[in-house]
Amino acid sequence: MAWLLLGAIFLAVQFASLFAPALLDDVDAEHAQAAQHFAESSDWVTAKINGLRYIEKPPLPWWLVAVVYRVAGQNAFATHLPNALAMLGLAWLTWTWAGRAWGPRAGLYAALGVLTSIGPFLFTRFIIPEAILSFFLLTALYGLLTGLEFNRPNRLYWTWTVLAFATLTKGLIAPVFFAGAAVPFLLLTGQRRRWRELRPVSGLLLFLAIAAPWHILVGLANPDQGNAVGNHPTVGNVHGFFWFYFINEHVLRFFGRRYPHDYNKLPFAAYWGLQFVWLFPWSLFLPALLVTAWKNGRQWLRKVRENATVTAGFNIAGSGEIAARRFRIRSALLLSLFAGFTLVFFSISTNLEYYTFPAWIPLLMLIAGVVAGIEERGDATAGVRGGGQAPLSTAWLTRAQAVFAVVGALAAGVLAWGLWDSRNLPFVPDVGTLLAHRDVAGYTLAMSHLFDLTGPAFAALRLPALLAAVTLLLGPAAAWVLRLKGKQMAATIGVALTSAIFLVAAHVALVRFEPMLSSKQLADTIMQKGSPADSFIVVGDQSDAASVIFYTHSFFLKPALLAYPRCGQNGEGTTLLWGSCYPDAPDIFLSDDRLSKSWGTGERKWLFAQDTNRAHAEQILGSRLYPVQTVADKTLWTDRPLQQRR
């Protein structure tokens, strides 16, 4: 029954959302273009976006998508399938690990947490590597723990293998995060003398055999170019892969000096406060976890090296075996170290909201262990058996459930007010026309567009808002009643079901925002009314029209033209600056003068600009622009009437 529940939630929350919306502009469609290149090219070393080199990130996620493209075609489903499978893998891994450490109930809760928390759901809506990275890193840590605990040193080879895959997923951050948890774990548990069992020589050779070839090949294929393009103020002599990838994308990014500077950093309070949001609703049980750790932390550290009868604040029902208890406490220690290191690391470094994704999964496992332990003991101790500190009763869970009910009622009230306020407003399919464009943080944070929401937008969001309001009003209240009646497991599953239905409503809302977040409608217009001989031009960063470029790729079979000088001053902030400075970059860059002279000549030209670049396009071309379509903040023009070909 547990697997049926998990399967149903996975299908509703993750799998069903693979079919819509269309690929989003910016990072989603950009990374899809990299996978598109691998799927169509014999070159699986150097990624390219719109014909330009793009090697700031490792290629494994794009390789996976490229393989799916060859089977299922180039579409949103195929693009996001690897992320969905990574989430399924994380649910299985947490089920296995937490279940082994704290019992079947904890395993179920951990898997439910992975599938129903806001953060993991939200940041698998587009193609970023965090879910895949988390799966590989936690698999490596699980291999380390079980290999040492159960005297299976050969299992450490599996750890080295998946750690190499993690490196090919996100770069050097993978071994750094692994070591940040593994090294102090070995020291604290007194296992540093077992270093030979880690297979340091043969394991490292295995790691390098998997992770090194791509780094070497891409470095050889993308060497320094001297002054082939000119002395750019930061790119300088067009550094090759090794400087750009290891120095610019790793070292300088950490210190906030990476170029181009298109990343932001969350304020301290927002950074830590948002972790509560990303783990919601399971973060409601964080106080119980923190109190348990605070009351018993010193005793855990004393006992962690011993074969002592200690439960570390968690529970395996009916198990009195020392090995099981030791595995439990060491699981808690390793997961805590990994989550803590990740959170502290990104609190110092530049960050985006989803960078801490890998920390959320171990925190969910720890929360699951505490909640399951409290429930299984009822009002008995949730501390340490045999001399633990003051126990935690089920009252901690009841209070958390009460908070959830209050928060749900308040949120339902806000949604109800929005629905009532917009009751007389017409339904507008293009939600983007109803939004403010406040440019919070320069739109360099993943969630910046949330600040663009306005009251009239509710008219286009009535269905998901109504579903969310009813769910938040009834679900948390029902779960609270179940908790008060002592039906502990039913109450916790009620939290998961409430969140799952809310996430379905959130996905429906996301689909309604497709016109603002994706430019596929403009791509469809071009393919319906244009010819493969035409040209597509972007005024601004190519990421602004990334979905148009992706969807028209097989139609034009050539790169889009970009209305800024190659490696020039107007292109200093573009995501493809490095590739544009390379000497063999395709001739796709148009200065204002070149654009003006070519406009209206030869085959038809289509011009795209967001509102921020609209004035610049009109300044260059003026009355020679023929409007075709406007969607949200994006406008498409052509250089002659649609009835006229030349």
N, C-alpha and C positions, 0 to 999 in steps of 0.2 A: 504493500500500500504506500509506503514511503516513497519508493521510486516512481510510482504512478503519480503521486502528488508533485514530486520534483519534475517529472517529465511534462506534466500538464502545464506547470508554471513556466518551464523553459520554452515550450511551444508557444504559449500565449505572449510571453514577454520578449523573448529573444528571436525565436524563429519566425513568427508571424510578422515581425517588424522588418524582415530582410527585404521585403518586396516594395516598400514605400517608406519615405519619400525617395525621389530621385537623388542622385549624387549631389552633394552640397558643394557650393563654391569654396574656394580656399583649400584647406588642407585635404579635405575628403577627395575632391576631384583631382587635385594635384598629385596626391599619392597614387590615385587610380591611374593617372597618366603614366607614372613610373612603371606600374605593373603592366599597363598596356604595351609599353615599349618592350618589356621582357617577353611578353606573350607573343609578340610579332617579330622579334629580332633574334638573331643567332648570338647576339652579344648579351650575355647574362652577367656581365661584370659591371659595366658603367651604366647606371640608371640615367634616363633622360626624360625631361618634361618639356613638351613642346619643342623637341629637337635640341634642347640645351642640357649639358651635363648637370646632374643633380646627385652629388655623392656625399651630402652632409649627414646622411643616415645609413645604417647598414641595410642590406637588401632582403633579408629573409621574409619579412611580412609581405613584401611585393612579389617575391618569388612564389609564395603560397597563393596569392591572389592570381598571379599569372597562370599558374597551373589550373586553377578553377576556371579562369577565362577560357582556356583551351577546351574545357569540358562543357561549361554552361553558358558560354558567351560573355560578352563584355556588358555587364549591367549592374544595377545596384545590388541585387541578390548575390551575385558572384563576388562582388567587391567586399561585402561585409560578412560573408560566410565564415572566413577564418576567424574573425573576432568572435562570432557567435559560438563556434566550436571551441575556442579558447575558454569562453565562459562556461560551456558545458564541462570542459576538462577541469576547470577550477572548482566547479560544484562537485565533481567526482573526487577530486583530490582532497578537498576539505571534508567531504563525507568520510573518506577513508582515514585521513589523519586524525581529525577530531574524534571520530568514532573509536579509533584505536586507543586514543589517549584518554578520553573522558566518557566513552560509552555511546551506544547507538543514538540516544536522544540528542546528545551534543553533536554527533555527526549530521543528523537531520537538520538541526538548527543552523549549523555552519553552512550547509549547502543552501538552505533557504535564504540565509543572509546574503550570500553571494548573488543569488538570482533576484532578490527583491530590494536591495539597497539602492538608494538614489544614484550615488556616484558610479558604481559599476554599470548601471543601466545607461545613464546619461552619456558616459564617455566610451560607449561602444556603438554609438549612432553614426560614427564616421571612422574612417580608416586611420587609426593611430595604433602604435604597437603595444600599448600598456597592458592590455589583457593577455596578449601572447607572452610578453616579458614576465608578467606575474606568474603565469603558469610554469614557465621554465625555471624561474628562480625558486619558487616554492617546491617544485619537484626536486630540484638540486638539494635544497635544504632537507627535505624529507629523506632523500637518499643518504645524505650525510648522517642524519640522526639514526635511521634504522640500520645503516651499515655498521655503525659503531655500537649501538645498543644491543644488537642481536648477533654480533660477531660475524658479519657478512662483508668482509672488506672488499670483495669483488664488486659489491653493489656501488662502491665509490667510483668505479669506472662510469657507471650511469650518471653519477653526479657530475663528473668532469664533462661528460658528453652533453648533457642538457645545459650546463653552464656555457659551453661553447655555442650552443644554439641561442642562448640568451644574449651572448655577445654579438652574434650576427643579427639579433633583433633590435638592440638598442645601443650597442657600442660598449665602451669600457665601463660604463656605469654598472653593467651587470656583474663583472667580477668584483668591483669595488663594493657593491651592496652585499654580495655574498660574503666577502671577506669581513665586511663590517659587522656581520652577525656571527659568522663561523669562528673567527679568531677569538673574540672574547668568550664565546660559548665554550670553546675547548679549554681556555684558561680557567674560567670559573668552575668548570666541572672536573678540573684536574686531569684532563685527558691529553695534555700537550705531549706527554711521553709516548703517546700512541701515534705519533705523526707518521711513522712508517706505514701504518695501516691505511693512511690516506692515499697511498700510492703516488707520492709527490712527483717522482720522476716519470714513470710510465703514464700517470694520469695527466701530467702537464703536457707530455708529448701528444697524448690523445686530444687534449684540448686544442693544442696548436695545429694539429693535423686537420681539425674541423674548422677552427676559427681563422687561422692565419692565411690560407690560400686566397680567399677573396681580398683581404687587405693587401696582400702582396701584388696580386694581379691588377687590382684597380689602381694601386700606386704606380705600377709600371705603365699602365695605360693612360695615366693622367699625371705626367711629370711637370716640374717647373717649366715655365715658358719664357723666362727672362722678361724683357720689355716688348714682347710681341704685340701687345695692344697699346701700351703706354703706361705711364706711372699714375695709376689710380691712387687716391689719397690713402686708402687702407689696403686694398688688394695688392697694391704696389706692383711687384714684378710678376704678377699672376702666379702665385704660389701653386704648387701641385697638390695632389691629394694628401700627402703625409702631413704637410703643414695645415692645410685647410681642415682636415678631418680631426687630427689629434690635438692640434693647438687651438684652432679657432672654435671648433665645435665641441671640444671637451674642456680644455683649460680656460680659455677666454670666456666661454659661456658661463662657467661656474662663477667667475668673478664679475659677470655683467659687462664684459668688454668685447663680446662676440660681435662680429660685423657680418651682415648689416644688423643694426640694433632693432629688430622687429619683435622682441620679447619684452615682457614687463615683469614686475615682481609684486606679489600681493603684499599689502601692509601686514605687519606682524599679527595684529588682532584678527584681521580677516583670514589670514592663512590658517591660524589655529582654530578659529571659530567655524570655518567651512568644513573642517574635518568632521565635525558633528553633523553637518548637513549631508555630506557625502555618505555617511554611514547610517543615516536615518532610514527607517525607524528604529533600527537595532541599536543606535547610539543612545536611545533612552535607557538602555541597560548598562551604559558605560559607568555610571556612578557605582553600581554594585561591583564591577570589575576593579575599579580604582580603589574602593574601600577594602576589598579583599586583598589586593596587592599591598596596600599601605599597612594593614594590620598584620600581615604574615610575611612581608618581604624579607625581614632580617632572618627569620627562621628558615625561609626557603633557601637563602644564600648559605646558611650554615649546613643545611641538610643536602644541598644539591650534589655534593660529592659523595654522599653516603648512600648505602643501601638501606635507607631508613623507611619506616612505615609512615610516610607522609603523603598527603593527597594534594598539597599545593593549592588548596582552595577549590579543587575540582573533584569530580566523582566518577568512578567506575562502579556501577552498582554490583555489589556482591563480590568484588575483587579484592582479595587481601594479599595478592602476590607482590613481593618487593619489586620484581622487574617491571610489573605493570605500573606501579606507583612511581618508580624512577623514570619510566618513559613519560609519564604524565607531567612530572615536574620539569623534566628537561625539555619537553615540547613547549611548555609554557615559557621557559627561559629563552629558548631559541626564537620562538615567534615574537616575544617581547623585544629581544635585541634587534631583530630584523625590522620590525615596525618602528622602533625608536630611532634606529640609525637612519632609516629612510626619511622620517619626518624631520629630524634635526638637520640632515644634509640639505634638504630642499628649503628649510627655513633660512639657511645661510645663502644658498645659491639663488640665481634667478629661477623663477618658477612659473608654471602655468597651473591651473586648478587641478588638472588630471595627473600631474607628475607624481603625486603621492599615491596613485592607484595601487602599487605593490604593497603599501603598508595597510591598506584597508582589509585585505583578505586575512592576514594573520590576526588583526584586531577582531574581525568577525568570528574567527575561530575561538579566540579567547573569551569573547562575550558569550558564545554558544556554550563553552565549557562551564562558565559560571552560572548561567541561567539554568542549564540542565542539572547542575549540582544542587542548586537551591531547590528546584522543583522536586528532585528525587528524594531529598531529605525532608521535604515539607518544612516544618518550623524547627527542625534540628539544625545542627551546625552546618554552615557552608564554609567554615574555616578549615583548619588543619586537624585531622583526627589525631587523637593522642597528644594533647597539649597545645592545640591551636588557640588563637585569640578569640575574642568575642564573636559569636556566630552571626551570620546574616539570615534573617528570616524571610519568608515569602512576602513579607510586607514591603521589602525593597522592590519586588516585581510588581506588586499591586500599586505602589506609588508611581512607578514608571508607566504602568498601564493607565492610571488616572491622568497623568500628564498627556499621554497620547490621546486620550479621549477629549481632553480640553483643547489641545492643539487641533485635533480633527474637527471639533465643533467650531472653533474660531475660523479655521480655514474654510470650512463649509459655509460659514456665514459670509465671509468675504466673497466667495464665489457666487453665493446666492444674491448678494447685493449687486455684483457686477452683472449677473444675468437680468435682474430686475431693472437696473439702470439702462441696459441696452435693449430692453424688450421691444421698443418701438423703432429701433435702428434697423436698417436693411442689412441683409446678409451680403457681405462683400467678399468674394472669393480671394481677392488679392489682399491679404492681411497687411502686406508691406506698405500699402498706401495709407494705412491707418496708424502707422508707427511714427514716433518721434525718432530723430536721428541725432542722438546726443554725443556720439563718438566718445563714450566713456573709456578712459585709458587708451585712447587711440585704437580701440578695437583689437588690442594686442592680447587681451585676456579672452579665454574661450567663452566666457559667459557675458561678455560686454553687451551683447544685443538684448539681454533681459531688461536692461534699463531703458530700452526703446518702447516697451509696452505701454499702451494707452487704453483708456476706458472703452472707446469705440471698438477696439479689437475684439471685445467679448462677443460682438454680433457675429463674428466669424468662428467663434469658439464655443458656441452654445452647447453642442453635443458633448464634447470632452469635459467642458466645465460642469455640466449637469451630472455626468457620470462621476466625476471626481468629487463633487459636492455630496452626492448621496453616499458614495463610498466612505468618505471621510467622516460623515455624520454618523453613519450606522456601524461601520466596521470597528473602529476603536471602542465605541461604547459597548458593543456586544462582547468584544474581547475582555473589556474591564469587568463586565458582569460575570463572565466565565471565570475570571481570576478570583473574584470575590466568592464565587461558589466553590472554589477549590479545584476547579477543572484546569489544572496548570498547563498541561500540554495543549489542550484545545485553545486556551487563551493565547499561547505563543504562536500556534499555527494561525490563529485569527489575525495576529499582527502581520504575518507573512502574506496571507490572502488579501488583506486590506491593501497592503503595499503593492501587490501584484496587479490588482484591479486598477489602482491609481496609476501605475506605470503604463498600463494599457491606455488609459485615458490620456496620459501625457504623450504617448506616441501618436495618438489620433490628433492631438494638438500640434505636434511636430509636423505631421503630414499637411495640416492646414497652413503651416508656415512655409511650405515648399516654395511658393512664388518668391518669397523674400530671400530664402537661404540658397536656392538653386536657380540657375538660369536655363534649365532644360526647355522651358517654353520658347525661349528665344532660339535655341538650337533647333527645335522642331520647325519653327517658322522659316529659318534659313534653309533647312533641307526640303521643305515643301515648296518654297518659292524661288529657291536659288538653283545654281548649277555647280557641279564639281569644279568647274573652271574658275569660279568666283574666288575672292579672297576675303578672309575675315580679319579685322583689325581691332585691337584692343587699345583704348586710350586709358593708361594707368597700368597697374601691376597685372600681369597675366593671371594671377590668382583670382582677381575680381571676376574673371569670366572662365574660370577653370572648367566648370561643368559644360559650357558651350564648346570649349576646345575638345573635351573628352567625347561628347556625344556627336560632334561633327567630324571626328578624326577619320572615320572610315568613309565619310562623304567627300571630304576635301583631299585626303591622303597627302597633306602637306601641313607644315606648322602654321599657326596663326601669326600674323604680323603684329608687332608691338610698337606703339607710338611713343618711343623714347629712344635717344641715341644709344648705340651699343656701348656698354660699360661707361655710360656718360653720367653727368650730374643728376639728370632726372631719374636715373635708374638706380641710384645709390641705395634705396631702401627695398628694392625688389628681392624676392626670395631666390631668384635665379641670377643674382649679380655675378657670382663666381663663374657660372657657366657662360654668361654673356660676355665676359672678358676673355674667354679662351680664344685663341687665334683661329680655330676652325669652326667657331660658332656659325650657324646658318645666318644668311643675310635676311634677317627678319625684323631689323630695327629701323624705324622710320623717324627721322627728325621732323620737326614741324614743317620745315620747308619741303622736305621730300614727300611728306604726306599730302600737303597742299597741291604740289605739282602733279602727283599721280592720281589724285581724286578726280573721278569722272572720266578717266582714260582707261583703255583696255577693257577687260572683263569687269563685271559688276563687283563692287566692293561693299562689304557690310561693316559697319562701325559700331562698336560697343563702348559704352561708358557708364559708370556709376554716377550718381548725382554729384559726388565730390569732384569728378573730372568732366562733368557735362559742360561747364562754362569754358573750360580749356578747349574742348572739341568745337564748340560753337565759335570761339574766338579764331580758331584756325580756318574753319570751313564755312562759317556763316550761313548764308542763304543757300549754299550748295548741298546742305544736308536735307535729305528726304526722310522724315520720320516713318518708321515701319511699326514699331511696337514698344510700349513702355510697360514694364512689369516691376512693381514695387519701386525700388530706387535705381533701376537699370533701364537704359534706353538703347534701342537698336535703330540705326539709320542705314540708309543706302545712298549711293551716289547718283541715282537716276530714278525716274518713276519705275514702278515695278513692271509696267507693261513694256518698258523699253529695255532691250538687252544691251545694245552698244550705242 
